[in-house]
Amino acid sequence: MTFVVCTRGCRHWGRHGAAGLLIRHATRTGARYLMQERAAGIHHGGTWSIPGGALHRNEQPEGGALREAAEELGTLPALGTPYRIHVADHGGWTYHTITADVASTFEPRNTDGEGITHRWCTSGEIAALRLHPGFAESWQPILIALAVTHSSGLH
């Protein structure tokens, strides 16, 4: 994999774009999302984001997000049907946020060294974290899309 520069002048990992998996555990009292602190030696290390990474050639975003999550978190529990919730188009490079629900929280394993710790967070707790710049830019649109999708009964 290589870095590419989008039309906005930003460097991104993955020639074919990238995707990440936003894992959500919803209860009557609210939702918690699995966040991952990125290891110091990788792009934007020390920031918080969701598990994800570069797409392979001809790989669909949903498949890439699930593959990356399994690589970074270890064996995943049963997930609800994953679906694309947000697409960040940077002109020549795209990041797809895929979301899936889990019945209960779980403790991921750091399997590939890209994440150093994980935390289940509310949306307010996420806003207070030092976020990966791309995730920070997308977080509010993702929350809006989640609210619309779930209130409309689409998912």
N, C-alpha and C positions, 0 to 999 in steps of 0.2 A: 504494500500500500504506500501511497505517497500523499504529500500535501498538495492541495490545489489552491489557487487564489481566485476568489469569486469577483464579480464585477464591482462589488463594494470595496474591494481591496483587502479583504480579510483572508487569512490562511485557514484552511479547513483540512481535516484528515479524511481521506477517502476519495479516490478519483471518481467513483460512481455515486457519490453522496453518502449519507449515513442515516441510521435509524436508532432509536432508543425505546426501551419499554418502561412505561410508567405503570407500576404495579400498585393497585389501589385496594385497600380493605375498607369497605363501607359498613357502617353500623347505623342504628337509629340516632346515635348521638353525633355522627359525623364521619368523615373519611380520614384515613391515614394513608400516606404514600411512602413507598420505599425509596429512600435517597441514599446515594453512595458518595463518599468523599474520595476524590481522585488522588491517586498516588503522586508523590512529588516529581517523579521522573517522566511523567507523561504530559501531553499537551494540556495546558491549564490545570496542572497539578495543584492540589491544595484547595480546590473548589468542590462544590457539591453539585451533583447532577443525577441523572438516572443512568442505569446500565445501558450501554449502547456503543456503537462504533460504525466503522466503514462497511458499506455494502459491497458485496462481490459483484462482478459483472453479471448482469441479467438477474440478480437476486431481487425478489420482491421485498418491500420495506417490512411487511409483517414478519416474513421469514427471517430477515436479517436481524430485526429487533429481538426475536425469540432466540436466535442463535447466539447473539452477543450476550444476552442476559444469562443464558445457560453457561457460557464460557466464563462470565464474570462472577456469577452467583452460585454456581454449582447446580445440582439438580433442582429444578423448579417444581413447586407443588402444582396441583391441578389449577389451571387458569380458566377463567371465563373466556368466551370468544374474544380474541384480540381484534381491535379495530383501530384504524387511523383516526386520531383525534385532532392532529395539527400538522401542517406542513409549513416549514420556514424556507422560503425560496430566496436565496441570496444571489441569484443571477449566475448561472453556471455551476451552482452547487446547491443541493437541497437536503434538509434534515427533516425526517419524518418521526413524529412522536406517535407511538402506538400505545394504547392502554389496554389493560386487562385486569379484571377483578380476581381476588383470591378470597376464599371463605374465611381464612384466619391469617394473622401475621405469622411469619416464619423467620428463622435466623439464617441468613445466607452465609455461605463460606467464601472467603477470598481465594478464588481458585486460580486467577491468572495474574495477580499482582497489580492490576489496574486500579482496583479500589482498596482503600486501607481500612475503612470502617463503613458500616451501614446504620441507618436509623429510620424508624417509622415516624413520620412527621405529619402534623396537620398542615393545612395550607398556610396558616399564619406562621407556623414554625419554619416552613420552607422559606417564606419571604425574609426571615431574619438570618438565614444562612448566607455565607459567602458563596454565591452561586457561580457556576460556569457562565461566562458572558452570554453565550447563545441560549442557554436554558433560562437565564434571567430575563432575556428579551422575550422569550416565548411563554413564560409562566402565566401571566395574566390572560393572554389569549387561550391558553390551554384550559385554565379554570372556567372561562366563559364557555368554551366549547363543551366541556364536561357538564356544566349546568344545563345547557340547552339540550344536549343529547339525552341526559338522564331524565329531565323534566318532561321531555316530549315522548318518552317511552320508546325511543329508537333503540336503546340498549339497556 
